[in-house]
């Protein structure tokens, strides 16, 4: 899935570090004493592990918090969310659920619930969801508005989790995954961290060493190394006063995927080639697509004197359909439309020259191979079906005309 930072951090605060406490002085002794070992620094003021300390605290934070983190499935988009403020409320990033035809969340136990957006903030890329029914064992995480540069943090999310559904070796490795880093910069609304962020972690909690939420994953800066943008948790707390706002208005018309692939057409003749197309979605379920393609192949001779026929088609398709989403990120659609083609047919015929001396065969007769070309513009009304899974889109159409044609297309949709 493709991520861009919605709002860049402004007015960054100046950096600061918490001073370690001085070690206690050693008691004096009249007798010579062996050299004392080097004093060890005390814990940081907020109880944060000292730099270079063990990350055992991260394991503890993960174990206490992971059951409050969910997978958010938003009609083809996958992200992360977590229980916040109340057992039936899930906090996530707005771009994960924006304009989604449906929202489902899944817990660590594999239980699923429907959800809907109750309020949101475009400026902070935040959305608050209400579950159709709260999970029995899920508890809200606690917020922590205060943070500072250099503080250690962990992120729980589902990086590239859709790959695990396609590659069995990755199952169990890309969901509820832990990454760690530090807070690199702070502003009034945003944090910057070097923790690993990837598509699928958007909406996940950013937790400090106490397991308290300091922010929500928004985006990773493209073409940058380890620069992630985090919406501060106090911006999410402000949403609690707007629970009657509802979801953002949905776009009626939006661009669908581009497609590029191969096509085969057969009937009275057989031709194959390439096709490309693009489309629009109307209210998510209605699909409008246009395609252009090139076909080349052999044709059945239309006369006894024709030795071979070759056909070349340049075609334009316009189709409309109704799409339905199925489990497993599969979409199927019924389609109807029309295809117009410019067809060039080239025939090779044998023409014999008349020879009065050959009244009765067998005898040799001179002849020539004659090449003739014919251009036509066939128009085919068409009915078909299409199925899409991931980047792969397959479609079949029955093209009704004279002659009847069948068309199969396999494309990459992106």
C-alpha positions as CSV (number, residue, x, y, z in Angstrom):
1,X,0.0,0.0,0.0
2,X,1.5,3.8,-0.9
3,X,2.2,6.2,2.0
4,X,2.9,9.9,2.1
5,X,3.2,12.2,5.1
6,X,0.0,14.3,5.3
7,X,1.4,17.1,7.5
8,X,5.0,17.9,8.1
9,X,6.2,18.8,11.6
10,X,6.6,22.5,12.2
11,X,8.1,24.6,15.0
12,X,10.3,21.8,16.3
13,X,11.2,22.2,19.9
14,X,14.9,22.5,21.0
15,X,16.4,19.2,22.1
16,X,17.2,18.3,25.7
17,X,18.5,15.4,27.8
18,X,17.7,14.4,31.4
19,X,20.8,14.5,33.6
20,X,21.8,11.4,35.5
21,X,22.1,11.6,39.3
22,X,25.6,11.8,40.8
23,X,26.9,8.6,42.4
24,X,27.1,8.6,46.2
25,X,30.5,9.4,47.7
26,X,32.5,6.6,49.1
27,X,33.1,6.7,53.0
28,X,36.6,7.7,54.0
29,X,38.9,5.2,55.7
30,X,42.2,5.7,57.5
31,X,43.6,2.5,56.0
32,X,44.5,2.3,52.3
33,X,41.7,0.7,50.3
34,X,41.9,-0.9,46.9
35,X,40.7,1.1,44.0
36,X,36.9,1.3,43.8
37,X,35.2,0.2,40.6
38,X,34.0,2.9,38.3
39,X,30.6,4.4,39.5
40,X,27.6,3.3,37.5
41,X,25.1,6.0,36.4
42,X,21.7,6.0,38.0
43,X,18.5,5.6,36.0
44,X,17.2,8.5,34.1
45,X,14.8,10.8,35.8
46,X,11.7,9.4,34.3
47,X,12.8,5.8,34.8
48,X,13.9,5.5,31.2
49,X,16.6,2.9,30.5
50,X,20.0,4.4,30.1
51,X,21.6,4.5,26.7
52,X,23.1,1.1,25.8
53,X,21.0,-0.6,28.4
54,X,19.2,-3.9,27.8
55,X,16.0,-3.8,25.8
56,X,14.2,-6.2,28.1
57,X,11.8,-3.4,28.9
58,X,10.6,-3.5,25.3
59,X,9.7,-7.1,25.7
60,X,7.7,-6.3,28.8
61,X,5.9,-3.4,27.1
62,X,5.0,-5.7,24.2
63,X,3.6,-8.4,26.4
64,X,1.5,-6.0,28.3
65,X,0.2,-4.1,25.3
66,X,-0.1,-6.4,22.3
67,X,-3.6,-7.7,23.1
68,X,-4.9,-4.2,22.8
69,X,-3.6,-3.9,19.2
70,X,-5.7,-4.9,16.2
71,X,-5.5,-5.3,12.5
72,X,-7.7,-2.8,10.6
73,X,-9.1,-4.1,7.3
74,X,-10.6,-1.2,5.4
75,X,-11.9,-2.5,2.1
76,X,-8.6,-3.3,0.4
77,X,-6.3,-1.2,2.8
78,X,-4.7,-2.8,5.8
79,X,-3.4,-0.9,8.8
80,X,-3.1,-1.0,12.6
81,X,-5.3,0.3,15.4
82,X,-5.4,0.0,19.1
83,X,-7.9,0.2,22.0
84,X,-7.9,3.6,23.5
85,X,-10.1,5.6,25.9
86,X,-12.9,2.9,26.1
87,X,-13.2,-0.8,25.5
88,X,-15.3,-0.2,22.3
89,X,-13.1,2.5,20.8
90,X,-10.2,1.9,18.4
91,X,-7.7,4.7,17.5
92,X,-6.0,4.5,14.1
93,X,-4.7,6.7,11.3
94,X,-7.3,8.5,9.1
95,X,-5.6,7.5,5.8
96,X,-6.1,3.8,6.7
97,X,-9.9,4.1,6.9
98,X,-10.7,7.2,4.8
99,X,-13.3,6.5,2.2
100,X,-13.4,2.8,3.1
101,X,-16.6,0.9,2.1
102,X,-16.4,-1.2,5.2
103,X,-14.1,-1.5,8.3
104,X,-13.3,-4.7,10.1
105,X,-10.9,-5.2,13.0
106,X,-9.2,-8.4,14.2
107,X,-7.7,-9.1,17.6
108,X,-4.7,-11.2,18.6
109,X,-7.1,-14.1,19.3
110,X,-8.5,-14.0,15.8
111,X,-11.9,-12.5,16.7
112,X,-13.3,-10.0,14.3
113,X,-15.7,-7.1,14.7
114,X,-17.2,-4.5,12.4
115,X,-16.4,-0.8,13.2
116,X,-17.3,2.6,11.9
117,X,-15.7,6.1,12.2
118,X,-17.2,8.3,14.9
119,X,-14.8,11.2,14.6
120,X,-11.6,12.2,12.9
121,X,-8.9,14.9,12.3
122,X,-7.6,15.5,8.8
123,X,-4.9,17.8,10.1
124,X,-3.5,15.2,12.5
125,X,-4.3,12.1,10.4
126,X,-6.4,10.5,13.2
127,X,-9.6,8.5,13.2
128,X,-11.5,7.1,16.2
129,X,-13.6,4.0,15.5
130,X,-16.4,2.5,17.5
131,X,-16.7,-1.3,17.5
132,X,-20.0,-3.0,16.9
133,X,-19.3,-5.0,20.0
134,X,-16.3,-4.6,22.3
135,X,-13.8,-7.5,22.6
136,X,-14.1,-9.3,25.9
137,X,-10.4,-9.3,26.9
138,X,-9.3,-6.0,25.4
139,X,-8.3,-3.1,27.7
140,X,-7.6,0.5,26.6
141,X,-4.0,1.6,26.6
142,X,-3.0,4.6,28.8
143,X,-1.9,7.9,27.2
144,X,1.3,9.8,28.1
145,X,1.3,13.4,26.6
146,X,4.8,14.2,28.0
147,X,7.9,13.0,26.0
148,X,11.4,14.3,25.2
149,X,14.0,13.9,22.5
150,X,16.1,10.7,23.0
151,X,13.4,8.8,24.8
152,X,13.3,5.1,23.8
153,X,10.0,4.0,22.2
154,X,8.6,0.9,20.6
155,X,6.0,0.5,17.8
156,X,3.6,-2.4,17.4
157,X,2.0,-3.0,14.0
158,X,1.6,-5.1,11.0
159,X,4.3,-4.2,8.4
160,X,3.4,-5.4,4.9
161,X,1.0,-7.9,6.5
162,X,-0.8,-8.5,3.1
163,X,2.4,-10.3,1.9
164,X,1.8,-13.0,4.6
165,X,-1.5,-13.9,2.9
166,X,0.4,-14.6,-0.3
167,X,3.6,-16.1,1.0
168,X,3.2,-19.0,3.6
169,X,6.8,-18.6,4.8
170,X,5.9,-15.1,6.1
171,X,2.9,-16.1,8.1
172,X,3.3,-15.2,11.7
173,X,6.2,-12.8,11.0
174,X,4.4,-9.7,9.7
175,X,1.5,-9.2,12.1
176,X,1.8,-7.8,15.7
177,X,5.5,-7.0,15.0
178,X,7.7,-5.0,17.3
179,X,10.2,-2.3,16.3
180,X,12.1,0.1,18.5
181,X,13.8,3.5,18.2
182,X,14.0,6.9,19.9
183,X,12.2,10.1,19.7
184,X,14.2,12.3,17.3
185,X,12.3,15.6,17.3
186,X,9.2,17.0,19.0
187,X,6.6,19.7,18.0
188,X,3.3,20.6,19.4
189,X,1.4,18.1,17.2
190,X,4.0,15.7,15.8
191,X,6.9,13.5,16.8
192,X,9.7,12.2,14.7
193,X,11.2,8.7,15.3
194,X,13.7,6.4,13.8
195,X,11.7,3.3,14.6
196,X,11.0,1.1,11.6
197,X,7.7,2.1,9.9
198,X,6.3,0.4,6.9
199,X,2.9,0.1,5.0
200,X,0.6,-1.7,7.5
201,X,2.0,0.0,10.6
202,X,0.0,3.1,10.1
203,X,-2.3,3.7,13.0
204,X,-0.2,1.7,15.4
205,X,0.7,2.8,18.9
206,X,4.0,4.4,19.8
207,X,4.8,3.3,23.4
208,X,7.3,4.6,25.9
209,X,9.2,2.4,28.4
210,X,6.2,2.4,30.8
211,X,3.9,1.0,28.1
212,X,2.0,4.3,27.8
213,X,1.0,5.7,24.4
214,X,2.8,8.9,23.3
215,X,1.6,8.9,19.7
216,X,0.0,7.2,16.7
217,X,2.0,6.2,13.6
218,X,1.0,8.4,10.6
219,X,3.6,7.9,7.8
220,X,7.2,7.4,6.8
221,X,8.9,10.1,4.9
222,X,9.5,8.8,1.4
223,X,13.1,8.5,0.1
224,X,14.4,9.1,3.6
225,X,16.2,6.8,6.0
226,X,14.3,6.0,9.3
227,X,12.3,9.2,9.5
228,X,8.8,8.4,10.7
229,X,6.0,10.9,11.5
230,X,4.0,10.3,14.7
231,X,0.8,12.2,15.6
232,X,1.0,13.1,19.3
233,X,-1.5,11.4,21.6
234,X,-2.9,14.7,23.0
235,X,-4.3,15.4,19.5
236,X,-6.3,12.2,19.8
237,X,-7.5,13.1,23.2
238,X,-9.1,16.2,21.7
239,X,-11.3,14.0,19.6
240,X,-13.2,12.9,22.7
241,X,-15.1,16.1,22.6
242,X,-16.3,15.5,19.0
243,X,-17.7,12.0,19.1
244,X,-20.8,13.1,17.2
245,X,-18.9,14.3,14.2
246,X,-19.1,11.1,12.2
247,X,-17.0,9.9,9.3
248,X,-15.5,12.2,6.7
249,X,-17.7,12.6,3.5
250,X,-17.0,9.9,1.0
251,X,-15.8,10.7,-2.5
252,X,-18.5,9.8,-5.1
253,X,-16.0,9.3,-8.0
254,X,-12.4,8.3,-7.6
255,X,-9.7,6.8,-9.8
256,X,-9.4,3.0,-10.0
257,X,-6.3,1.1,-10.7
258,X,-4.3,1.1,-14.0
259,X,-3.9,-2.2,-15.7
260,X,-1.4,-3.7,-18.2
261,X,-1.4,-7.3,-19.5
262,X,-2.1,-9.8,-22.2
263,X,-5.3,-10.6,-24.1
264,X,-6.5,-13.5,-26.2
265,X,-9.5,-13.4,-28.5
266,X,-10.9,-16.4,-30.4
267,X,-13.9,-17.5,-32.3
268,X,-13.9,-17.6,-36.1
269,X,-10.2,-16.7,-35.8
270,X,-7.6,-16.6,-33.0
271,X,-5.5,-13.5,-32.1
272,X,-3.4,-12.5,-29.1
273,X,-1.7,-9.3,-28.0
274,X,-1.4,-6.7,-25.2
275,X,-3.8,-4.3,-23.6
276,X,-3.7,-1.4,-21.2
277,X,-6.5,0.4,-19.4
278,X,-7.7,2.6,-16.5
279,X,-10.9,3.1,-14.7
280,X,-13.1,5.0,-12.3
281,X,-15.0,3.9,-9.2
282,X,-18.4,5.4,-8.5
283,X,-19.4,4.9,-4.8
284,X,-16.8,2.1,-4.7
285,X,-19.2,-0.5,-6.1
286,X,-19.8,0.7,-9.6
287,X,-16.8,0.4,-12.0
288,X,-16.2,2.2,-15.3
289,X,-13.1,1.1,-17.4
290,X,-11.6,1.9,-20.7
291,X,-9.1,-0.3,-22.5
292,X,-7.0,-0.1,-25.7
293,X,-5.2,-3.0,-27.2
294,X,-3.4,-4.6,-30.1
295,X,-4.1,-8.2,-31.4
296,X,-2.4,-10.2,-34.1
297,X,-3.1,-13.7,-35.3
298,X,-4.2,-16.2,-37.9
299,X,-7.7,-16.2,-39.4
300,X,-9.9,-18.7,-41.2
301,X,-9.8,-18.3,-45.0
302,X,-13.1,-16.9,-46.2
303,X,-12.9,-18.4,-49.8
304,X,-11.7,-21.6,-51.3
305,X,-9.0,-19.8,-53.3
306,X,-7.5,-18.1,-50.2
307,X,-4.4,-20.0,-49.0
308,X,-3.8,-18.1,-45.7
309,X,-5.4,-15.2,-43.9
310,X,-3.8,-12.9,-41.3
311,X,-5.7,-10.5,-39.0
312,X,-4.5,-7.5,-37.1
313,X,-6.8,-5.6,-34.7
314,X,-6.5,-2.4,-32.8
315,X,-9.4,-2.3,-30.4
316,X,-11.0,0.1,-27.9
317,X,-13.2,-1.2,-25.0
318,X,-15.6,0.6,-22.7
319,X,-17.2,-1.4,-19.9
320,X,-19.2,-0.8,-16.8
321,X,-19.8,-3.2,-13.9
322,X,-20.8,-3.8,-10.3
323,X,-18.0,-5.1,-8.0
324,X,-18.4,-7.1,-4.8
325,X,-15.7,-7.6,-2.2
326,X,-15.2,-11.2,-0.9
327,X,-13.1,-12.5,2.0
328,X,-9.3,-12.8,1.3
329,X,-9.2,-9.4,-0.5
330,X,-10.8,-10.9,-3.6
331,X,-13.1,-8.7,-5.7
332,X,-15.5,-10.0,-8.4
333,X,-17.5,-7.9,-10.8
334,X,-20.2,-8.4,-13.5
335,X,-19.5,-6.3,-16.5
336,X,-21.2,-5.2,-19.7
337,X,-19.9,-2.9,-22.5
338,X,-18.9,-2.6,-26.1
339,X,-15.7,-3.1,-28.1
340,X,-14.9,-1.3,-31.4
341,X,-12.0,-2.6,-33.5
342,X,-10.1,-1.6,-36.6
343,X,-9.5,-4.9,-38.3
344,X,-7.0,-5.4,-41.1
345,X,-7.3,-8.8,-42.9
346,X,-4.6,-9.8,-45.3
347,X,-5.4,-12.8,-47.6
348,X,-2.9,-14.7,-49.8
349,X,-4.6,-16.3,-52.8
350,X,-3.4,-18.4,-55.7
351,X,-4.5,-17.2,-59.1
352,X,-3.8,-19.5,-62.1
353,X,-3.1,-18.1,-65.6
354,X,-5.2,-19.4,-68.4
355,X,-3.4,-21.8,-70.9
356,X,-5.3,-22.8,-74.0
357,X,-2.9,-25.6,-74.7
358,X,-3.9,-27.3,-71.5
359,X,-7.4,-28.5,-72.4
360,X,-7.3,-31.6,-70.3
361,X,-5.2,-32.0,-67.1
362,X,-2.8,-33.1,-65.9
363,X,-0.6,-30.4,-67.2
364,X,1.4,-27.5,-65.6
365,X,-0.3,-24.2,-65.3
366,X,1.5,-21.0,-64.4
367,X,0.1,-19.0,-61.4
368,X,0.8,-16.1,-59.0
369,X,0.2,-15.6,-55.3
370,X,-2.0,-12.6,-54.9
371,X,-2.0,-10.6,-51.6
372,X,-5.2,-8.6,-50.8
373,X,-6.0,-6.4,-47.8
374,X,-9.4,-5.6,-46.3
375,X,-10.2,-3.1,-43.5
376,X,-13.4,-3.4,-41.5
377,X,-14.7,-1.9,-38.3
378,X,-16.5,-4.6,-36.2
379,X,-18.5,-3.6,-33.2
380,X,-19.1,-6.2,-30.5
381,X,-21.5,-5.7,-27.6
382,X,-20.1,-7.7,-24.7
383,X,-21.0,-9.4,-21.4
384,X,-18.4,-10.6,-19.0
385,X,-17.0,-11.2,-15.5
386,X,-13.8,-10.1,-13.8
387,X,-12.0,-11.2,-10.6
388,X,-9.2,-9.4,-8.8
389,X,-6.8,-10.6,-6.2
390,X,-3.9,-8.5,-5.1
391,X,-2.2,-7.2,-8.3
392,X,-3.7,-9.8,-10.6
393,X,-6.9,-9.1,-12.5
394,X,-8.6,-11.7,-14.8
395,X,-11.6,-11.0,-17.0
396,X,-13.7,-12.9,-19.5
397,X,-16.1,-11.4,-22.1
398,X,-18.5,-12.9,-24.6
399,X,-18.5,-10.5,-27.6
400,X,-21.8,-10.8,-29.4
401,X,-21.6,-10.1,-33.1
402,X,-20.9,-11.6,-36.5
403,X,-18.8,-13.5,-35.8
404,X,-19.2,-14.2,-32.0
405,X,-15.9,-13.8,-30.2
406,X,-14.5,-14.8,-26.8
407,X,-12.0,-12.6,-25.0
408,X,-9.8,-13.4,-22.0
409,X,-7.5,-10.8,-20.4
410,X,-4.9,-11.2,-17.7
411,X,-3.5,-8.0,-16.3
412,X,-1.5,-6.5,-13.5
413,X,-3.6,-3.9,-11.8
414,X,-1.7,-1.2,-9.8
